[in-house]
Amino acid sequence: MNPSLKRLHFISGIAVTVFIVLHFFNHLTSVFSIETHIAVMDSLRKFYRNVFIEPIIIAAFLFQIASGLWLVFKKRKGKTDSFEKIQMISGVYLALFLLVHLAAVYKGRYELNLDTNFYYGATGINKYPSNVFFIPYYGLAMLSFFGHISGAHARKMKRNVLSITPKKQAYLLFLFGVIITLLIFFGLTNKLTGLK
């Protein structure tokens, strides 16, 4: 397997992770109120929708998707441990999710001329029957992100932190992801009351 491609995938993964962490932070603010979520999103958009920054973010995502799928394809029959399997499976789901998600956001923005704010994303998880699809769709995406990061952490981290082994750190990182996912759903469902 090409080590330079793995290295580039790791580096672009850091850029993608920074954006996703900001995106999750934005969603977490919906726990306070929808208005807070929209205000934070408006502030963040000044950065990530900048005419110079947005193409770099999109290029990083597309490279991450393509290189990740290629790495999985090349490794699929090789020997893997459980954390590498988690990283590969979660990576494939993330790649498919991101392709669909990016297409949906850009269709909303440029074809439908919609503001792809809180309501654009949250409506699907608050209305039956679309929530039967969108809750697992978004939930698996968030858990796949944390699973992917946890798998990479378990394999790359070489030392204990506060006497916690790298594998236990990975489990704790994933548990943190489960909590973040539940909090995001709590906020996006308007504290489980749905959208008016």
C-alpha positions as CSV (number, residue, x, y, z in Angstrom):
1,M,0.0,0.0,0.0
2,N,1.2,3.5,-0.9
3,P,2.5,5.1,2.4
4,S,2.5,8.6,0.9
5,L,-1.2,8.2,0.1
6,K,-1.9,7.1,3.6
7,R,0.1,10.1,4.9
8,L,-1.9,12.5,2.6
9,H,-5.2,10.9,3.7
10,F,-4.1,11.5,7.4
11,I,-3.2,15.1,6.7
12,S,-6.4,15.9,4.8
13,G,-8.3,14.0,7.5
14,I,-7.0,16.6,10.0
15,A,-8.4,19.5,7.9
16,V,-11.7,17.6,7.5
17,T,-11.9,16.9,11.2
18,V,-11.4,20.5,12.1
19,F,-14.4,21.4,9.9
20,I,-16.5,18.5,11.3
21,V,-15.7,19.4,14.9
22,L,-16.9,23.0,14.1
23,H,-20.0,21.6,12.5
24,F,-20.8,19.4,15.5
25,F,-20.1,22.3,17.8
26,N,-22.7,24.3,15.8
27,H,-25.2,21.5,16.1
28,L,-24.5,21.2,19.9
29,T,-25.5,24.9,20.3
30,S,-29.1,23.9,19.3
31,V,-29.4,22.5,22.9
32,F,-29.7,26.1,24.0
33,S,-32.1,27.2,21.2
34,I,-32.7,27.2,17.5
35,E,-31.8,30.9,17.4
36,T,-28.5,30.2,19.0
37,H,-27.7,27.5,16.5
38,I,-28.6,29.8,13.6
39,A,-26.5,32.7,15.1
40,V,-23.5,30.5,15.5
41,M,-23.9,29.1,12.0
42,D,-24.1,32.6,10.6
43,S,-20.8,33.4,12.4
44,L,-19.1,30.2,11.2
45,R,-20.3,30.7,7.6
46,K,-18.2,33.9,7.4
47,F,-15.2,31.6,7.7
48,Y,-16.1,28.4,5.9
49,R,-18.1,29.9,3.1
50,N,-15.3,32.3,2.3
51,V,-14.6,32.3,-1.5
52,F,-11.1,31.1,-0.9
53,I,-11.7,28.7,2.1
54,E,-14.8,26.8,0.8
55,P,-13.1,25.3,-2.3
56,I,-10.2,24.1,-0.1
57,I,-12.7,22.5,2.4
58,I,-14.6,20.8,-0.5
59,A,-11.3,19.6,-2.1
60,A,-10.2,18.2,1.2
61,F,-13.5,16.3,1.6
62,L,-13.4,14.9,-1.9
63,F,-9.7,13.9,-1.5
64,Q,-10.6,12.2,1.8
65,I,-13.5,10.3,0.2
66,A,-11.5,9.2,-2.8
67,S,-8.3,8.3,-1.0
68,G,-10.2,6.6,1.8
69,L,-12.2,4.4,-0.6
70,W,-9.0,3.5,-2.5
71,L,-7.1,2.6,0.8
72,V,-10.0,0.3,1.8
73,F,-10.1,-1.3,-1.6
74,K,-6.4,-2.0,-1.5
75,K,-6.5,-3.3,2.1
76,R,-9.8,-5.3,1.9
77,K,-8.2,-8.7,1.7
78,G,-5.2,-7.9,3.9
79,K,-4.8,-8.8,7.5
80,T,-6.6,-6.3,9.8
81,D,-7.2,-6.0,13.5
82,S,-10.5,-5.1,15.0
83,F,-9.7,-1.4,15.2
84,E,-8.6,-1.3,11.6
85,K,-11.9,-3.0,10.6
86,I,-13.9,-0.4,12.5
87,Q,-11.9,2.3,10.8
88,M,-12.5,0.8,7.3
89,I,-16.2,0.1,7.8
90,S,-16.9,3.5,9.3
91,G,-14.8,5.2,6.6
92,V,-16.8,3.6,3.8
93,Y,-20.1,4.7,5.5
94,L,-18.7,8.2,6.0
95,A,-17.6,8.4,2.3
96,L,-21.1,7.5,1.1
97,F,-22.8,9.8,3.6
98,L,-20.6,12.7,2.7
99,L,-21.2,12.4,-1.0
100,V,-24.9,12.4,-0.4
101,H,-24.8,15.1,2.2
102,L,-22.6,17.5,0.1
103,A,-24.9,16.9,-2.9
104,A,-28.0,17.7,-0.8
105,V,-26.5,20.8,0.7
106,Y,-25.4,22.2,-2.7
107,K,-28.7,21.2,-4.3
108,G,-30.5,23.2,-1.6
109,R,-28.2,26.2,-1.9
110,Y,-27.8,26.5,-5.7
111,E,-30.7,24.6,-7.3
112,L,-33.5,25.2,-4.8
113,N,-32.2,28.6,-3.6
114,L,-32.8,27.6,0.1
115,D,-31.0,28.7,3.2
116,T,-29.5,25.4,4.3
117,N,-29.6,26.4,7.9
118,F,-31.0,24.6,11.0
119,Y,-34.4,23.9,9.4
120,Y,-33.0,22.4,6.2
121,G,-31.2,19.7,8.2
122,A,-33.5,19.2,11.1
123,T,-36.8,19.0,9.4
124,G,-36.1,15.4,8.2
125,I,-35.5,14.1,11.7
126,N,-38.5,15.8,13.2
127,K,-41.2,14.7,10.7
128,Y,-42.7,11.2,10.3
129,P,-42.1,9.2,8.1
130,S,-38.9,10.9,7.0
131,N,-37.4,10.6,10.5
132,V,-37.4,6.8,10.1
133,F,-34.7,7.3,7.5
134,F,-32.9,10.5,8.7
135,I,-32.4,9.6,12.3
136,P,-30.3,6.4,11.5
137,Y,-28.7,8.2,8.5
138,Y,-27.4,11.1,10.6
139,G,-26.8,9.0,13.7
140,L,-24.7,6.4,11.9
141,A,-22.7,9.3,10.2
142,M,-21.8,10.8,13.6
143,L,-21.0,7.5,15.2
144,S,-19.0,6.5,12.1
145,F,-16.9,9.7,12.4
146,F,-16.1,8.9,16.1
147,G,-15.6,5.3,15.2
148,H,-13.1,6.3,12.5
149,I,-11.2,8.6,14.7
150,S,-11.2,6.0,17.6
151,G,-9.9,3.3,15.2
152,A,-7.1,5.6,14.0
153,H,-6.3,6.6,17.5
154,A,-6.0,3.0,18.8
155,R,-3.7,2.1,16.0
156,K,-1.5,5.2,16.0
157,M,-1.3,6.2,19.7
158,K,1.7,4.5,21.4
159,R,1.6,5.7,25.0
160,N,-0.7,5.7,28.0
161,V,-2.3,8.9,29.1
162,L,-3.1,9.1,32.9
163,S,-2.5,5.3,32.9
164,I,-5.2,4.7,30.3
165,T,-4.0,2.5,27.5
166,P,-4.4,3.6,23.8
167,K,-7.2,1.0,23.3
168,K,-9.1,2.2,26.3
169,Q,-8.6,5.8,25.1
170,A,-10.2,4.8,21.8
171,Y,-13.2,3.3,23.6
172,L,-13.5,6.5,25.7
173,L,-13.3,8.6,22.6
174,F,-16.1,6.6,21.0
175,L,-18.2,6.8,24.2
176,F,-17.7,10.6,24.0
177,G,-18.9,10.4,20.4
178,V,-22.1,8.6,21.6
179,I,-22.8,11.3,24.1
180,I,-22.2,14.1,21.5
181,T,-24.5,12.3,19.1
182,L,-27.3,12.1,21.7
183,L,-26.9,15.7,22.6
184,I,-27.0,16.8,19.0
185,F,-30.2,14.8,18.4
186,F,-31.6,16.4,21.6
187,G,-30.9,19.9,20.2
188,L,-32.0,19.2,16.6
189,T,-35.3,17.8,17.9
190,N,-35.9,21.0,19.8
191,K,-35.3,19.2,23.1
192,L,-37.4,16.2,21.9
193,T,-40.5,18.5,21.3
194,G,-40.1,18.6,17.5
195,L,-40.3,21.6,15.3
196,K,-43.4,23.9,15.2
